[in-house]
Amino acid sequence: MSITDEVARMRERLEGLVREQADRRALRDRQADEAKAKAQDYMAKQVQAAERYVDHRRELGRREKEAGGWATEKTLADKSNVMGFGVVDEDGPGFTGHNLATAPPVTRPEPQPAGAWQPPPVAPPVPEPVAVAEPAAAPAPAPRRAGRHARREESFDDDDFSNNSWMK
């Protein structure tokens, strides 16, 4: 075997490796293009669904506006007695803008300087009560007789109506 034969064999092997690398790169590019197309198709469908949802919400808003918004005949019918809480006077003195049936708005305390906080005082320990011997317990009362309609079976099924006396 001569050196030229060995060099020719190495060139063939190198050309095979280059060809294999090019094939792998082409496969990877093709798979990436397919994934992009699939993602783009999915996003297009999502956009169509979102547009349909927006159109639906716009239609509902239009219908609500045509019906008078929330102020319909039913909601304006009787304001003198709101769930039994009396008259709701929104224009009178003391109106805070909040529904009377809800909790008052949360107010936060003013921040205190860093050195102003002090731990709460600790109460002195309470002595434990001394155990007192209790007198002997009275005998347990005799068990009561089962009632007329008492269930006799442990595996009574509420949904099974065949074992009720009125069915027989």
N, C-alpha and C positions, 0 to 999 in steps of 0.2 A: 504494500500500500504506500502510495507516494503522498507527498505533502499536498500536491494539487488535488488529489482525490479527497483528502481530508478537508481541505478548504472548500471544495465544491459541496461536500456533504454538510458542512457547517452553514454555508450560504442557504442551502435548501431548507435546513432546519430553521434558520433565522427568518426566511421568507414565510415559512409555515406559521411561525409565532406571530409575525406581523399581520398575516392574513387573519389568524384567529382573533387577534386583538381588535382588528377592524370590524370583524363580524360581531363581536361582543358589543362594541361601541354602537354599531347600527341597531342591534337588538335593544339595547338600553334606551337609545333615542326613540325608537319606535314605541316602546312601552311607555315612556314619558309622554309622548304625544297622545297616546290613547288615554292615559290618565288625565291629561289636561282636557281633552275633548269630553271625557265622562264628567269631570268636575264642572266644566262650562255648561253642559247640558243640565246637570243637577241644579246649578245656580239659576239657569234660565227658568226652570220649573218653579223654583222657590220664588223668583221675582213675580212670575205669573200668579202664583198663589197669594203673594202679598198684595199684588194689585187688586185681585178679586176681593180680598178682605177689606182693603181700603175703600173700594167701591161700595161694598156692602155696608160698612160703617157710615159712609157718606149718605147712602140711601136711608139708613135708619135715622140719622140726624135730620135729614130733610123731612122725613115723615113726622118726627117728633116736633120739629119746628112748625110744621103745618098744623099739628094737633094742639099747638099752644105751649109746647115745651112741657115742663113738669106741672105747670099751672093749668091742669085740665079741670073739667067740671067736677070730677070726683074729688080731687084734692082740695078744691075751693069750697066744697059743699058746706061744711060745718066747722068753722074755726073756733067756735065758742067752747067746745069741749074736746080737747086733744087728749085722747086716751084717758079721760077723767082727770086731767091735771088743771082744768080751768082755762081761763082766757089767756091767750098768748098776746101780749101787748108789745109789739116790736117798736112802736114809736114813743112809748111812755118813758118816764124817768127810770133810770137804773137799768136800761136795756144794754147788755154787754155784747150783743151780737152772737151769743151762744145759745143753743137750744137748752131749754130749762131741764130737759130730761137727760142731759149729758153731764159728765163730770166737769168741774171748773178747770180752767187752763192751769197748767203746771207752772209754778214760779220757782225759780232757782235762787238760793240764798246768795248774798253778795260774797265774793271771794275774800278770805281773811288773810292777813299777813302771815308769813311763814312761822313766826314765833308765837302767834296768838293761840294756837290750838293746844288744849290741855286734855289729858285723858279724863274720862268720867271718874268720879270718886268711887272707890271700892267699898262696898258694904262689909261690915264685920261679919265673920262666919256665924251662921245660925247653929246653935247646939242641936244635936239630934235628939228627938223625943225618946224617952225611956220606954222600953217595951213593958207593957203591963199584961200579966197573965189573964187571959180571957176565960170566962166561965165555960163549962162544957156546952157544946152546941146542942140544940134541941133535936130530937130525932126527926128524920126527913118525913114529910107527909106521905101518906099512901098514894101510889100512882092512880090517876083518874082513869075511869073506864073510857074506852074509845067511843067517840060520838057515833051517831047513827050513820052519818055520811063519811066517816073516816076512811081513808084509802087503806086497803088491805095489802096492796102490792108495793114493793119497793121500786119496781121498774115501771111506774105509772107514766104514761106518755100523754102530755097535754094535747097533742095534735091528733091523737087517736081517739075518736069519739065512739068507737064500738064498745068500749067497756063502761059507758055511762048507763046508769039505771034507766034513764028516760028513753034510751034507744031500744030497750028490750021489749 
